[in-house]
Amino acid sequence: MDCLPRDTEWCELKRGRDFLQWRDSVDRIVTNPPWNQIRVFLRHSFKIAEHVAFLMTINHAWTTARLRDAREAGFGIQEIIFVETPHSFPRSGFQLGMVVYARGHRGSITLHELPGRW
């Protein structure tokens, strides 16, 4: 974690820092959560952050339960950035993207595509 700015906190279960045990408030959370635990990670993120950005397949953002969780926590999807799936990621047929939630956001969703092979 030497490449992070000094005021950046981080969690990595393999290095003994469990994100789900983090309790301090933060401005932003940026992560590639375990996809089988996205709802748990989102709900926890909504408790401790003002902005949440998850790298995940876009379809993960659209379930009724996750949309309700975001709304009940006072969050809305602010932006989606399409990302080309890295070769090391499993192929699912679903579009990968960075889904950005913001506390208090109730407007439209901005959609971006990163340059690359499509």
MIDOSE-1310 file (N, C-alpha, C; in nm, 2 decimals, decimal comma, always signed):
residues 118
mdcl	+0,08/-0,12/+0,00/+0,00/+0,00/+0,00/+0,09/+0,13/+0,00; +0,21/+0,11/-0,04/+0,30/+0,22/-0,04/+0,27/+0,33/-0,14; +0,19/+0,29/-0,24/+0,16/+0,39/-0,35/+0,05/+0,48/-0,32; -0,02/+0,46/-0,21/-0,13/+0,55/-0,17/-0,09/+0,68/-0,10
prdt	-0,16/+0,78/-0,12/-0,13/+0,91/-0,05/-0,14/+0,88/+0,10; -0,06/+0,96/+0,18/-0,05/+0,94/+0,32/-0,18/+0,94/+0,40; -0,28/+1,02/+0,36/-0,40/+1,03/+0,43/-0,51/+0,93/+0,39; -0,46/+0,83/+0,30/-0,55/+0,73/+0,25/-0,55/+0,61/+0,35
ewce	-0,67/+0,56/+0,38/-0,68/+0,44/+0,46/-0,71/+0,32/+0,36; -0,69/+0,20/+0,41/-0,71/+0,09/+0,32/-0,75/-0,03/+0,41; -0,82/-0,13/+0,34/-0,85/-0,25/+0,41/-0,82/-0,36/+0,31; -0,77/-0,47/+0,36/-0,73/-0,59/+0,28/-0,73/-0,71/+0,37
lkrg	-0,83/-0,79/+0,36/-0,85/-0,91/+0,45/-0,73/-0,99/+0,46; -0,66/-1,01/+0,35/-0,54/-1,10/+0,35/-0,42/-1,03/+0,43; -0,43/-0,90/+0,45/-0,33/-0,83/+0,53/-0,38/-0,79/+0,66; -0,49/-0,85/+0,71/-0,54/-0,84/+0,84/-0,63/-0,72/+0,87
rdfl	-0,68/-0,65/+0,77/-0,77/-0,54/+0,78/-0,90/-0,56/+0,71; -0,99/-0,61/+0,79/-1,13/-0,65/+0,74/-1,21/-0,53/+0,72; -1,25/-0,50/+0,60/-1,34/-0,39/+0,56/-1,47/-0,39/+0,64; -1,52/-0,50/+0,66/-1,65/-0,51/+0,73/-1,64/-0,48/+0,88
qwrd	-1,52/-0,47/+0,93/-1,50/-0,43/+1,07/-1,47/-0,29/+1,08; -1,45/-0,22/+0,97/-1,41/-0,07/+0,97/-1,53/+0,01/+1,02; -1,51/+0,10/+1,11/-1,62/+0,18/+1,17/-1,60/+0,33/+1,15; -1,48/+0,38/+1,12/-1,46/+0,52/+1,11/-1,52/+0,57/+0,98
svdr	-1,58/+0,70/+0,99/-1,64/+0,76/+0,87/-1,53/+0,80/+0,77; -1,56/+0,79/+0,65/-1,47/+0,83/+0,54/-1,54/+0,91/+0,43; -1,47/+0,98/+0,35/-1,54/+1,06/+0,25/-1,57/+0,96/+0,13; -1,47/+0,88/+0,09/-1,49/+0,79/-0,02/-1,45/+0,65/+0,00
ivtn	-1,52/+0,56/-0,06/-1,47/+0,42/-0,06/-1,47/+0,38/-0,21; -1,35/+0,33/-0,25/-1,33/+0,28/-0,39/-1,28/+0,14/-0,37; -1,35/+0,04/-0,43/-1,31/-0,10/-0,41/-1,37/-0,19/-0,52; -1,31/-0,30/-0,53/-1,36/-0,41/-0,62/-1,40/-0,52/-0,52
ppwn	-1,52/-0,51/-0,47/-1,57/-0,60/-0,36/-1,58/-0,75/-0,41; -1,58/-0,84/-0,32/-1,61/-0,98/-0,36/-1,76/-0,98/-0,42; -1,77/-1,03/-0,54/-1,90/-1,01/-0,60/-2,01/-1,10/-0,53; -1,97/-1,20/-0,46/-2,08/-1,27/-0,39/-2,11/-1,21/-0,26
qirv	-2,05/-1,09/-0,22/-2,08/-1,02/-0,10/-2,12/-0,87/-0,13; -2,16/-0,84/-0,25/-2,18/-0,70/-0,29/-2,28/-0,63/-0,20; -2,39/-0,70/-0,17/-2,49/-0,63/-0,09/-2,44/-0,60/+0,05; -2,37/-0,69/+0,11/-2,31/-0,67/+0,24/-2,21/-0,56/+0,24
flrh	-2,13/-0,55/+0,14/-2,03/-0,45/+0,13/-2,10/-0,31/+0,10; -2,20/-0,31/+0,01/-2,27/-0,18/-0,01/-2,34/-0,13/+0,11; -2,41/-0,22/+0,18/-2,48/-0,17/+0,30/-2,38/-0,11/+0,41; -2,27/-0,18/+0,42/-2,17/-0,13/+0,52/-2,11/+0,00/+0,47
sfki	-2,08/+0,01/+0,34/-2,02/+0,13/+0,28/-2,12/+0,25/+0,30; -2,25/+0,23/+0,28/-2,35/+0,34/+0,30/-2,35/+0,39/+0,44; -2,31/+0,31/+0,54/-2,31/+0,35/+0,68/-2,19/+0,45/+0,71; -2,08/+0,43/+0,64/-1,95/+0,50/+0,68/-1,90/+0,60/+0,58
aehv	-1,96/+0,61/+0,46/-1,90/+0,69/+0,35/-2,00/+0,79/+0,29; -1,95/+0,89/+0,23/-2,04/+0,99/+0,16/-2,05/+0,95/+0,01; -1,94/+0,89/-0,04/-1,93/+0,85/-0,18/-1,88/+0,71/-0,19; -1,94/+0,62/-0,27/-1,90/+0,48/-0,28/-1,89/+0,45/-0,43
aflm	-1,77/+0,39/-0,46/-1,75/+0,35/-0,60/-1,71/+0,20/-0,60; -1,79/+0,12/-0,66/-1,76/-0,02/-0,67/-1,73/-0,07/-0,81; -1,63/-0,14/-0,83/-1,60/-0,20/-0,96/-1,67/-0,34/-0,96; -1,77/-0,35/-1,05/-1,86/-0,47/-1,05/-1,93/-0,48/-1,18
tinh	-1,99/-0,59/-1,21/-2,07/-0,60/-1,33/-2,20/-0,51/-1,30; -2,23/-0,43/-1,41/-2,34/-0,33/-1,39/-2,47/-0,40/-1,34; -2,50/-0,52/-1,38/-2,62/-0,58/-1,34/-2,63/-0,59/-1,19; -2,52/-0,59/-1,12/-2,52/-0,60/-0,97/-2,59/-0,48/-0,91
awtt	-2,59/-0,37/-0,98/-2,64/-0,24/-0,92/-2,79/-0,24/-0,94; -2,85/-0,32/-1,02/-2,99/-0,30/-1,05/-3,09/-0,39/-0,98; -3,04/-0,47/-0,89/-3,14/-0,56/-0,82/-3,23/-0,47/-0,73; -3,35/-0,52/-0,71/-3,45/-0,44/-0,63/-3,40/-0,42/-0,49
arlr	-3,34/-0,52/-0,43/-3,29/-0,51/-0,29/-3,18/-0,41/-0,28; -3,08/-0,41/-0,38/-2,97/-0,31/-0,37/-3,02/-0,17/-0,40; -3,11/-0,15/-0,49/-3,16/-0,02/-0,52/-3,24/+0,03/-0,39; -3,31/-0,05/-0,33/-3,38/-0,02/-0,21/-3,28/+0,02/-0,09
dare	-3,18/-0,06/-0,08/-3,08/-0,04/+0,02/-3,02/+0,10/+0,00; -2,98/+0,13/-0,12/-2,92/+0,26/-0,15/-3,02/+0,38/-0,12; -3,14/+0,36/-0,16/-3,24/+0,47/-0,14/-3,27/+0,49/+0,01; -3,28/+0,38/+0,08/-3,31/+0,39/+0,23/-3,19/+0,44/+0,30
agfg	-3,07/+0,43/+0,25/-2,95/+0,49/+0,32/-2,93/+0,63/+0,27; -3,01/+0,68/+0,18/-3,00/+0,82/+0,13/-2,90/+0,83/+0,02; -2,87/+0,73/-0,06/-2,78/+0,73/-0,17/-2,86/+0,71/-0,30; -2,79/+0,76/-0,41/-2,84/+0,73/-0,54/-2,72/+0,71/-0,63
iqei	-2,74/+0,64/-0,74/-2,63/+0,62/-0,84/-2,61/+0,75/-0,91; -2,49/+0,80/-0,90/-2,45/+0,92/-0,97/-2,39/+0,90/-1,10; -2,31/+0,80/-1,11/-2,23/+0,78/-1,24/-2,20/+0,63/-1,26; -2,20/+0,59/-1,38/-2,15/+0,46/-1,42/-2,04/+0,47/-1,53
ifve	-1,93/+0,41/-1,51/-1,82/+0,42/-1,60/-1,80/+0,28/-1,66; -1,83/+0,26/-1,78/-1,80/+0,13/-1,84/-1,65/+0,10/-1,85; -1,61/-0,02/-1,81/-1,47/-0,06/-1,81/-1,46/-0,19/-1,88; -1,35/-0,20/-1,96/-1,33/-0,33/-2,03/-1,29/-0,43/-1,93
tphs	-1,34/-0,55/-1,94/-1,31/-0,66/-1,84/-1,16/-0,70/-1,86; -1,08/-0,70/-1,75/-0,95/-0,75/-1,76/-0,94/-0,90/-1,79; -0,84/-0,94/-1,85/-0,83/-1,08/-1,89/-0,83/-1,17/-1,76; -0,78/-1,12/-1,65/-0,77/-1,20/-1,53/-0,91/-1,22/-1,46
fprs	-1,01/-1,14/-1,50/-1,15/-1,15/-1,44/-1,22/-1,26/-1,51; -1,32/-1,32/-1,43/-1,40/-1,43/-1,49/-1,49/-1,37/-1,60; -1,52/-1,44/-1,70/-1,61/-1,39/-1,81/-1,75/-1,43/-1,77; -1,84/-1,33/-1,77/-1,98/-1,36/-1,73/-2,07/-1,31/-1,84
gfql	-2,03/-1,23/-1,94/-2,12/-1,18/-2,04/-2,19/-1,05/-1,99; -2,16/-1,01/-1,87/-2,22/-0,88/-1,82/-2,11/-0,77/-1,83; -2,16/-0,65/-1,85/-2,07/-0,53/-1,86/-2,01/-0,50/-1,73; -1,87/-0,48/-1,72/-1,80/-0,44/-1,60/-1,81/-0,29/-1,60
gmvv	-1,82/-0,23/-1,48/-1,81/-0,09/-1,47/-1,79/-0,04/-1,33; -1,75/+0,08/-1,31/-1,74/+0,15/-1,18/-1,87/+0,22/-1,16; -1,95/+0,17/-1,06/-2,07/+0,23/-1,02/-2,05/+0,32/-0,90; -2,08/+0,45/-0,92/-2,05/+0,55/-0,82/-2,18/+0,59/-0,76
yarg	-2,19/+0,58/-0,63/-2,31/+0,62/-0,55/-2,27/+0,74/-0,47; -2,36/+0,83/-0,45/-2,34/+0,95/-0,37/-2,45/+0,97/-0,27; -2,42/+1,01/-0,15/-2,52/+1,04/-0,05/-2,60/+1,16/-0,10; -2,73/+1,15/-0,09/-2,81/+1,27/-0,13/-2,84/+1,28/-0,28
hrgs	-2,78/+1,20/-0,36/-2,80/+1,21/-0,51/-2,94/+1,16/-0,55; -3,01/+1,24/-0,62/-3,14/+1,21/-0,67/-3,16/+1,24/-0,81; -3,06/+1,28/-0,88/-3,07/+1,32/-1,02/-3,05/+1,21/-1,11; -3,01/+1,25/-1,24/-2,99/+1,15/-1,34/-2,85/+1,08/-1,32
itlh	-2,83/+0,97/-1,39/-2,71/+0,90/-1,38/-2,62/+0,93/-1,51; -2,50/+0,97/-1,48/-2,41/+1,00/-1,59/-2,34/+0,87/-1,63; -2,33/+0,85/-1,76/-2,27/+0,73/-1,82/-2,15/+0,77/-1,90; -2,04/+0,70/-1,87/-1,91/+0,72/-1,94/-1,86/+0,59/-1,99
elpg	-1,78/+0,59/-2,10/-1,71/+0,48/-2,14/-1,56/+0,51/-2,14; -1,48/+0,43/-2,08/-1,33/+0,45/-2,09/-1,29/+0,41/-2,23; -1,19/+0,48/-2,28/-1,14/+0,45/-2,41/-1,08/+0,31/-2,41; -1,09/+0,23/-2,51/-1,03/+0,10/-2,52/-1,10/+0,02/-2,62
rw	-1,07/-0,11/-2,62/-1,13/-0,20/-2,72/-1,27/-0,23/-2,68; -1,37/-0,20/-2,76/-1,51/-0,24/-2,74/-1,55/-0,32/-2,86
